[in-house]
Amino acid sequence: MTLFDTDIPLPWTTPPLSMNDRMHWARKAGITKGIRDTTHVLVQHLPKSEHITIGLHYRPRDDRRRDVDNLMPVLKACADGVVDAGLVADDTPEFMTKHMPVIHPAVKGEPGEMWLEITGTEEIS
């Protein structure tokens, strides 16, 4: 039974992190913390759940080729933010299923867009 199924808009028009980024560890840690904190705030209104399914979606501003694997650091930080908000106990498979990120086709003239799709399946009793 589905407890909730929702899309959470994220504030970024491009991914704030990529697997290809080569930056100082402190800068990367700061960006990761920002993603995590932002996600925490955006999902804290959702009910606590025994298990959730989470997916990251990205619609870029143009149709250049992109590697979906490069979005994994953003998904990981978002999943940690969901745990920080207390929606689930941990981001291990027992509590959270993470879908591979999805890159959608661009819409001509529109800016990029990112969102999380989150489904809670069991309410904490």
C-alpha angles and dihedrals in degrees: 000000000000116000094186139345115194145155115227113201113224122213097234126097091191129028109275090211135030135185086240095057115120107193140134112286092239093055091047091049090052093051091046091051090050092053091046094048093046092051091048091057094044096052103035092099092062119099120259113259139193090225136008136186116218132189133178118221127194128186107187124207092245138026099248113142113271133183111233091209089069089070094062096095089056092049091049093050091047091050089052089051090053089053090046088055090055098242090132134007097245143346093248118119091260089067106019137036112200117202120208110265117265125221112205126202116271121255110226112250094008125113121242119276136197130193142164123234109208128182122185114202108180128033117225108248 
